[in-house]
Amino acid sequence: MELTKNIISNSRLIKSTLFILVGTALLTISSKIQTPFTLVPATMQTFVVMFIGITLGYKLATLTVFLYLVEGSFGLPVFAKGGGIGYLLGPTGGYLIGFIFTAFFAGHVNDKKDPIVIFIYLLFSVSIIYIFGLLGLWNFMGFDKSFTEVFSIGAKPFLLIEIYKILILTVLSKQILKFRKFT
Protein backbone atom coordinates (compact mmCIF):
# COMPACT_ATOMS: atom_id res chain seq x y z
CA MET A 1 0.00 0.00 0.00
CA GLU A 2 2.77 2.39 0.96
CA LEU A 3 4.68 1.52 -2.21
CA THR A 4 1.63 2.35 -4.33
CA LYS A 5 1.30 5.76 -2.63
CA ASN A 6 4.98 6.49 -3.28
CA ILE A 7 4.70 5.51 -6.95
CA ILE A 8 1.63 7.71 -7.42
CA SER A 9 3.30 10.61 -5.59
CA ASN A 10 6.50 10.29 -7.66
CA SER A 11 4.46 10.01 -10.84
CA ARG A 12 2.62 13.28 -10.04
CA LEU A 13 5.89 15.01 -9.22
CA ILE A 14 7.49 13.92 -12.49
CA LYS A 15 4.39 14.88 -14.48
CA SER A 16 4.16 18.30 -12.80
CA THR A 17 7.87 18.93 -13.38
CA LEU A 18 7.50 18.09 -17.07
CA PHE A 19 4.49 20.40 -17.43
CA ILE A 20 6.38 23.23 -15.72
CA LEU A 21 9.42 22.79 -17.96
CA VAL A 22 7.27 22.68 -21.09
CA GLY A 23 5.51 25.83 -19.83
CA THR A 24 8.78 27.72 -19.38
CA ALA A 25 9.85 26.60 -22.86
CA LEU A 26 6.56 27.89 -24.30
CA LEU A 27 7.07 31.22 -22.55
CA THR A 28 10.59 31.46 -23.97
CA ILE A 29 9.42 30.69 -27.50
CA SER A 30 6.50 33.12 -27.17
CA SER A 31 8.89 35.90 -26.09
CA LYS A 32 10.77 35.53 -29.37
CA ILE A 33 7.57 35.90 -31.45
CA GLN A 34 7.44 39.67 -31.39
CA THR A 35 6.67 42.85 -33.19
CA PRO A 36 9.10 45.46 -31.92
CA PHE A 37 7.56 48.72 -30.82
CA THR A 38 9.33 51.43 -28.86
CA LEU A 39 10.37 50.38 -25.37
CA VAL A 40 7.89 47.51 -25.14
CA PRO A 41 7.69 44.79 -27.82
CA ALA A 42 4.41 43.03 -28.61
CA THR A 43 4.96 39.33 -27.95
CA MET A 44 2.76 36.27 -27.63
CA GLN A 45 3.66 35.93 -23.95
CA THR A 46 0.40 37.30 -22.56
CA PHE A 47 -1.46 34.67 -24.60
CA VAL A 48 0.84 31.90 -23.37
CA VAL A 49 0.65 33.03 -19.72
CA MET A 50 -3.15 32.85 -19.82
CA PHE A 51 -3.01 29.57 -21.79
CA ILE A 52 -0.72 28.07 -19.15
CA GLY A 53 -3.07 29.30 -16.43
CA ILE A 54 -6.10 27.69 -18.06
CA THR A 55 -4.22 24.49 -18.88
CA LEU A 56 -2.33 23.85 -15.65
CA GLY A 57 -4.49 25.53 -13.03
CA TYR A 58 -3.42 28.31 -10.72
CA LYS A 59 -0.81 26.42 -8.66
CA LEU A 60 1.27 24.90 -11.46
CA ALA A 61 0.81 27.94 -13.70
CA THR A 62 2.06 30.35 -11.04
CA LEU A 63 5.02 28.08 -10.32
CA THR A 64 5.78 27.84 -14.05
CA VAL A 65 5.88 31.61 -14.52
CA PHE A 66 7.92 32.07 -11.35
CA LEU A 67 10.49 29.53 -12.59
CA TYR A 68 10.57 31.29 -15.98
CA LEU A 69 11.40 34.59 -14.25
CA VAL A 70 14.08 32.89 -12.15
CA GLU A 71 15.64 31.40 -15.31
CA GLY A 72 15.67 34.83 -16.92
CA SER A 73 17.04 36.61 -13.87
CA PHE A 74 19.94 34.13 -13.78
CA GLY A 75 20.87 35.29 -17.26
CA LEU A 76 19.32 32.66 -19.48
CA PRO A 77 18.13 34.40 -22.67
CA VAL A 78 14.47 33.54 -22.13
CA PHE A 79 13.07 37.08 -22.30
CA ALA A 80 12.24 38.94 -25.52
CA LYS A 81 15.70 40.48 -25.79
CA GLY A 82 17.93 38.44 -23.50
CA GLY A 83 18.06 37.82 -19.79
CA GLY A 84 19.60 38.91 -16.51
CA ILE A 85 18.38 40.56 -13.33
CA GLY A 86 18.77 43.96 -14.99
CA TYR A 87 16.09 42.96 -17.47
CA LEU A 88 13.55 42.82 -14.65
CA LEU A 89 14.53 46.37 -13.71
CA GLY A 90 14.16 47.62 -17.30
CA PRO A 91 11.14 48.91 -19.19
CA THR A 92 9.44 45.50 -19.46
CA GLY A 93 10.19 44.22 -15.95
CA GLY A 94 6.82 45.20 -14.55
CA TYR A 95 5.03 43.29 -17.28
CA LEU A 96 7.09 40.20 -16.49
CA ILE A 97 6.27 40.43 -12.77
CA GLY A 98 2.60 40.82 -13.70
CA PHE A 99 2.79 37.45 -15.46
CA ILE A 100 2.85 35.71 -12.07
CA PHE A 101 -0.49 37.18 -11.00
CA THR A 102 -2.04 36.70 -14.43
CA ALA A 103 -1.16 33.00 -14.39
CA PHE A 104 -2.68 32.74 -10.92
CA PHE A 105 -5.99 34.37 -11.89
CA ALA A 106 -6.26 32.71 -15.32
CA GLY A 107 -5.68 29.43 -13.50
CA HIS A 108 -9.03 29.84 -11.78
CA VAL A 109 -10.93 29.49 -15.05
CA ASN A 110 -12.89 26.25 -15.08
CA ASP A 111 -15.31 24.47 -17.39
CA LYS A 112 -18.32 25.30 -15.21
CA LYS A 113 -18.02 28.97 -16.07
CA ASP A 114 -20.01 30.65 -18.82
CA PRO A 115 -17.92 31.94 -21.78
CA ILE A 116 -18.75 35.54 -20.85
CA VAL A 117 -17.46 34.93 -17.33
CA ILE A 118 -14.32 33.31 -18.76
CA PHE A 119 -13.81 36.34 -21.00
CA ILE A 120 -14.12 38.66 -17.98
CA TYR A 121 -11.69 36.48 -15.94
CA LEU A 122 -9.14 36.64 -18.73
CA LEU A 123 -9.67 40.37 -19.25
CA PHE A 124 -9.05 40.91 -15.55
CA SER A 125 -6.04 38.59 -15.67
CA VAL A 126 -4.34 40.41 -18.54
CA SER A 127 -5.17 43.77 -16.94
CA ILE A 128 -2.88 42.82 -14.06
CA ILE A 129 0.04 42.54 -16.49
CA TYR A 130 -0.67 46.03 -17.73
CA ILE A 131 -1.05 47.52 -14.25
CA PHE A 132 2.34 46.16 -13.16
CA GLY A 133 3.84 46.86 -16.58
CA LEU A 134 2.74 50.47 -16.76
CA LEU A 135 3.94 51.15 -13.23
CA GLY A 136 7.33 49.62 -14.05
CA LEU A 137 7.55 51.51 -17.33
CA TRP A 138 6.59 54.76 -15.63
CA ASN A 139 9.33 54.17 -13.06
CA PHE A 140 11.80 53.44 -15.87
CA MET A 141 10.80 56.48 -17.92
CA GLY A 142 10.67 58.74 -14.89
CA PHE A 143 7.71 59.89 -12.88
CA ASP A 144 8.09 63.34 -14.42
CA LYS A 145 6.38 61.86 -17.51
CA SER A 146 2.60 61.95 -17.54
CA PHE A 147 0.71 58.72 -17.15
CA THR A 148 -0.88 59.44 -20.53
CA GLU A 149 2.55 59.32 -22.18
CA VAL A 150 3.38 56.05 -20.44
CA PHE A 151 -0.02 54.57 -21.38
CA SER A 152 0.47 55.61 -25.01
CA ILE A 153 3.75 53.68 -25.16
CA GLY A 154 3.06 50.75 -22.84
CA ALA A 155 -0.59 49.82 -23.36
CA LYS A 156 -2.48 51.64 -26.08
CA PRO A 157 -0.75 49.90 -29.03
CA PHE A 158 -1.54 46.48 -27.55
CA LEU A 159 -5.16 46.74 -26.43
CA LEU A 160 -6.79 45.45 -29.61
CA ILE A 161 -4.26 42.61 -29.85
CA GLU A 162 -5.04 41.60 -26.26
CA ILE A 163 -8.78 41.52 -26.94
CA TYR A 164 -8.18 39.14 -29.85
CA LYS A 165 -5.98 36.90 -27.69
CA ILE A 166 -8.63 36.80 -24.96
CA LEU A 167 -11.38 36.01 -27.48
CA ILE A 168 -9.34 33.13 -28.91
CA LEU A 169 -8.67 31.71 -25.45
CA THR A 170 -12.32 32.13 -24.45
CA VAL A 171 -13.50 30.21 -27.50
CA LEU A 172 -10.90 27.46 -26.96
CA SER A 173 -11.17 27.34 -23.16
CA LYS A 174 -13.54 24.36 -22.95
CA GLN A 175 -11.13 22.31 -25.08
CA ILE A 176 -8.04 23.56 -23.24
CA LEU A 177 -9.61 22.72 -19.88
CA LYS A 178 -9.92 19.08 -20.90
CA PHE A 179 -6.13 18.91 -20.75
CA ARG A 180 -6.13 20.03 -17.09
CA LYS A 181 -7.49 16.63 -16.06
CA PHE A 182 -4.13 15.14 -17.06
CA THR A 183 -2.12 17.46 -14.81
QUIWO-V149611 format. One line per field, one symbol per residue. ss: DSSP state (~ for helix, > for strand, _ for the rest). phi: phi as a letter, one per 40 degrees, with the letter a starting at -180 (. if undefined). psi: psi as a letter, one per 20 degrees, with the letter a starting at -180 (. if undefined). Layout:
ss = ???
phi = ???
psi = ???
This chain:
ss = _~~~~~~~~~~~~~~~~~~~~~~~~~~~~~~~_>>______>>_~~~~~~~~~~~~~~~~~~~~~~~~~~~~~_____>__>__~~~~____~~~~~~~~~~~~~~________~~~~~~~~~~~~~~~~~~~~~~~~~~~_____~~~~~~~~_~~~~~~~~~~~~~~~~~~~~~~~~~___
phi = .ccccccccccccccccccccccccccccccccabcbccbccbcccccccdcdcccgccccccccccdccdccchccccdbhahcccccccbdcccccddcccccccccbccccdcccdcdcccdcccdcccccccccccchccccccccccccadcbccccccdcccccccdccccccdccc
psi = ghggggggghggggggggggghghggggghhinqopbdhoqorjhhghghgggggirhghgghghggghgghhiiplirhkbaqhhhiiahjghgghhhghggghhiipriiqqhhggggghggghhgghggghgggggghpiiqqhggghhgiggiiggghgggggghghighgghhhhhi.
